[in-house]
Amino acid sequence: MTARPGVDAPDHRGRTGLDRAGRDLDRNPDVAVRDVELTSQGWHVLRRTTFDYRRRDGRWVTQHRETYDRGNGAVVLPYDAERGRVLLIRQFRYPAYVNDHPDGMLVEAAAGLLDGDDPLAAIRRESAEELGVTLGPLTHVLDAYMSPGSVTERLHFYAAPYTPADRTGSGGGLEEEGEDIEVLELPFAEALAMVRDGRIIDGKTILLLQWAALDGPFAPAPAPAPATR
């Protein structure tokens, strides 16, 4: 039998057993995984899984789902509350370009895959590489599955204060990884306006900016408690 790269022989990244993901899942008694097929193992992994699912009316049905596994990631919104600024980036995104975005140049919060690091270490690494900033204390905002119908990625959201003195590098990303990133320091009010008028159309960035406006560093001060007699 011919060895299958990524299954019983190492693929180009030295991985085997990529078809095992999900086979031992038993946390949900209404789901029984029957088979996992590895359909592509480029930099990330595409699988086709067959499973039995018990519907709410008690009937069992067999379903097939494709999942794209690119690992988990982290994203951060650096903010300067005193000056009313946030740090974002602009970069070319081919998937957006091929799906009707005018030029594929998206304004985003800096983010990256964990690549074996914990989320805090990963986001500090990405902030240094992409933004050229050394972050202060990190606040965990939320975790979210951004496209749970097909993509397995769970994204860890953070915010962190910075000052002009914390901008210790030029940013721009890693050229050897094909990154060509423009760093943007924007007034927070302008960033919110860019969400409203469609200049910011990236989901993770919209979530962080809305959090900053509603519950974060730019949220309105709470109303004073009524005086008691």
C-alpha positions as CSV (number, residue, x, y, z in Angstrom):
1,M,0.0,0.0,0.0
2,T,1.3,3.4,-0.9
3,A,2.1,5.6,2.0
4,R,-0.2,8.6,2.3
5,P,1.6,12.0,3.1
6,G,0.1,13.5,6.3
7,V,-1.6,10.2,7.2
8,D,0.9,7.4,7.6
9,A,3.9,9.2,6.2
10,P,5.3,12.6,7.0
11,D,4.0,15.4,4.7
12,H,6.1,18.4,3.7
13,R,5.8,19.8,7.3
14,G,6.7,16.5,8.9
15,R,3.1,15.8,10.0
16,T,1.4,12.4,10.3
17,G,-2.0,11.3,11.6
18,L,-3.8,14.3,10.2
19,D,-6.8,12.1,9.6
20,R,-7.2,11.3,13.3
21,A,-8.6,14.7,14.3
22,G,-12.1,14.3,15.7
23,R,-12.3,10.5,15.7
24,D,-12.2,10.2,19.5
25,L,-14.7,12.9,20.2
26,D,-17.4,11.8,22.7
27,R,-18.4,15.0,24.5
28,N,-21.7,15.2,22.7
29,P,-23.8,12.0,23.0
30,D,-25.8,13.1,20.0
31,V,-22.8,13.0,17.7
32,A,-20.8,9.9,16.6
33,V,-17.9,10.4,14.2
34,R,-17.7,7.6,11.7
35,D,-14.9,8.6,9.3
36,V,-12.4,11.4,8.7
37,E,-10.8,11.9,5.3
38,L,-7.8,14.1,4.6
39,T,-8.6,15.9,1.4
40,S,-5.7,18.5,1.4
41,Q,-2.7,19.2,3.5
42,G,-1.1,22.3,2.3
43,W,0.1,24.8,4.9
44,H,-3.2,24.2,6.6
45,V,-5.5,21.1,6.6
46,L,-8.8,20.4,4.9
47,R,-10.8,17.3,6.1
48,R,-14.1,15.7,5.2
49,T,-15.8,14.2,8.2
50,T,-18.7,11.8,8.2
51,F,-20.7,11.6,11.4
52,D,-24.1,10.5,12.7
53,Y,-26.2,13.2,14.3
54,R,-29.3,12.7,16.5
55,R,-31.9,15.4,15.7
56,R,-34.1,17.0,18.3
57,D,-37.0,14.7,17.2
58,G,-34.8,11.6,18.0
59,R,-34.0,10.6,14.5
60,W,-30.4,9.8,13.6
61,V,-29.1,11.1,10.3
62,T,-25.7,10.9,8.6
63,Q,-24.0,14.1,7.7
64,H,-20.8,15.2,5.9
65,R,-18.8,18.3,6.8
66,E,-15.6,19.8,5.4
67,T,-13.5,21.6,8.0
68,Y,-10.5,23.9,7.3
69,D,-8.0,23.7,10.2
70,R,-5.5,26.5,10.3
71,G,-4.8,26.4,14.0
72,N,-6.0,29.0,16.6
73,G,-5.0,32.6,16.6
74,A,-4.9,35.8,18.6
75,V,-5.7,39.5,17.8
76,V,-5.0,42.7,19.7
77,L,-6.2,46.3,19.8
78,P,-3.4,48.6,21.1
79,Y,-4.9,51.9,22.4
80,D,-3.6,55.2,23.8
81,A,-6.5,56.4,25.8
82,E,-4.8,59.7,26.7
83,R,-4.3,60.7,23.1
84,G,-7.5,58.9,21.8
85,R,-5.6,56.7,19.4
86,V,-5.5,53.1,18.3
87,L,-2.9,51.1,16.3
88,L,-4.2,49.2,13.3
89,I,-2.6,47.8,10.1
90,R,-3.4,47.7,6.4
91,Q,-2.5,44.7,4.2
92,F,-3.6,43.0,1.0
93,R,-6.0,40.1,1.5
94,Y,-6.5,38.0,-1.7
95,P,-9.6,36.1,-0.4
96,A,-11.4,39.5,0.1
97,Y,-10.1,40.8,-3.3
98,V,-11.5,37.8,-5.1
99,N,-14.8,38.2,-3.3
100,D,-15.8,41.7,-4.5
101,H,-13.6,43.9,-2.3
102,P,-12.4,46.8,-4.4
103,D,-8.7,46.4,-4.0
104,G,-8.2,43.7,-1.3
105,M,-6.4,46.2,1.0
106,L,-8.0,45.7,4.4
107,V,-7.6,47.7,7.6
108,E,-7.4,45.3,10.5
109,A,-6.2,44.8,14.1
110,A,-2.9,43.0,14.2
111,A,-3.3,39.2,14.5
112,G,-1.6,35.9,14.0
113,L,-1.7,32.2,14.5
114,L,-0.5,30.8,17.8
115,D,2.1,28.5,16.1
116,G,2.6,26.6,19.3
117,D,2.8,29.6,21.6
118,D,0.2,30.5,24.2
119,P,-2.1,33.4,23.2
120,L,-0.3,36.0,25.3
121,A,3.1,35.2,23.9
122,A,1.7,35.0,20.3
123,I,0.1,38.4,20.4
124,R,3.2,40.0,21.9
125,R,5.2,38.4,19.0
126,E,2.8,39.6,16.4
127,S,2.6,43.1,17.8
128,A,6.4,43.5,17.6
129,E,6.5,42.1,14.1
130,E,3.5,43.8,12.6
131,L,3.2,47.0,14.6
132,G,6.6,47.6,16.0
133,V,5.2,48.1,19.4
134,T,6.0,46.7,22.8
135,L,2.6,46.2,24.6
136,G,1.7,47.0,28.1
137,P,-0.6,44.8,30.2
138,L,-2.9,42.7,28.1
139,T,-6.7,42.6,28.8
140,H,-8.5,39.5,27.6
141,V,-11.7,40.7,25.8
142,L,-13.3,37.5,24.5
143,D,-12.7,34.3,22.5
144,A,-14.7,33.6,19.3
145,Y,-15.1,31.1,16.5
146,M,-15.1,33.5,13.5
147,S,-16.5,31.1,10.9
148,P,-17.8,28.0,12.7
149,G,-19.6,26.6,9.7
150,S,-16.3,25.5,8.1
151,V,-13.2,26.9,9.9
152,T,-12.1,25.4,13.1
153,E,-10.1,28.4,14.3
154,R,-10.8,29.9,17.7
155,L,-9.6,33.5,18.0
156,H,-8.4,35.0,21.3
157,F,-9.1,38.8,21.5
158,Y,-7.0,41.2,23.5
159,A,-6.5,44.9,24.1
160,A,-3.5,46.6,25.5
161,P,-2.4,50.2,26.3
162,Y,0.6,51.7,24.6
163,T,2.4,55.1,24.5
164,P,4.5,56.7,21.8
165,A,7.6,55.5,23.7
166,D,6.4,51.9,23.3
167,R,6.7,52.1,19.5
168,T,10.2,50.6,19.5
169,G,10.3,49.2,15.9
170,S,9.0,49.9,12.4
171,G,6.7,47.0,12.2
172,G,5.6,45.9,8.7
173,G,5.7,42.1,9.3
174,L,8.2,39.5,8.1
175,E,9.2,39.8,4.4
176,E,10.2,36.1,4.4
177,E,6.6,35.2,5.2
178,G,5.3,37.4,2.3
179,E,4.1,40.2,4.7
180,D,3.9,43.8,3.5
181,I,2.1,45.6,6.3
182,E,1.4,49.3,6.7
183,V,1.0,50.5,10.3
184,L,-1.8,53.0,11.0
185,E,-2.2,55.1,14.1
186,L,-5.7,56.4,13.9
187,P,-7.9,58.6,16.1
188,F,-10.4,56.2,17.7
189,A,-13.3,58.3,16.5
190,E,-12.0,58.0,12.9
191,A,-11.7,54.2,13.3
192,L,-15.3,54.0,14.4
193,A,-16.4,56.1,11.5
194,M,-14.5,53.7,9.2
195,V,-16.6,50.9,10.5
196,R,-19.8,52.8,9.8
197,D,-18.9,53.8,6.3
198,G,-17.4,50.4,5.3
199,R,-13.7,51.3,5.2
200,I,-13.2,48.8,7.9
201,I,-14.9,45.6,7.0
202,D,-12.8,43.0,8.9
203,G,-14.9,41.1,11.5
204,K,-12.3,40.8,14.3
205,T,-11.4,44.5,14.0
206,I,-15.0,45.6,14.2
207,L,-15.6,43.4,17.3
208,L,-12.6,45.0,19.1
209,L,-13.5,48.6,18.1
210,Q,-17.1,48.1,19.2
211,W,-15.9,46.6,22.5
212,A,-13.6,49.6,23.0
213,A,-16.5,52.0,22.5
214,L,-19.0,50.1,24.6
215,D,-17.0,48.5,27.5
216,G,-13.4,49.3,26.9
217,P,-11.1,52.3,27.2
218,F,-13.3,54.7,25.2
219,A,-16.6,53.8,26.8
220,P,-18.7,56.6,28.2
221,A,-18.2,57.3,31.9
222,P,-20.9,55.8,34.0
223,A,-23.7,58.1,35.0
224,P,-23.4,59.3,38.7
225,A,-25.6,57.5,41.1
226,P,-28.7,59.5,42.1
227,A,-28.4,61.4,45.4
228,T,-30.1,59.8,48.3
229,R,-32.1,61.8,50.8
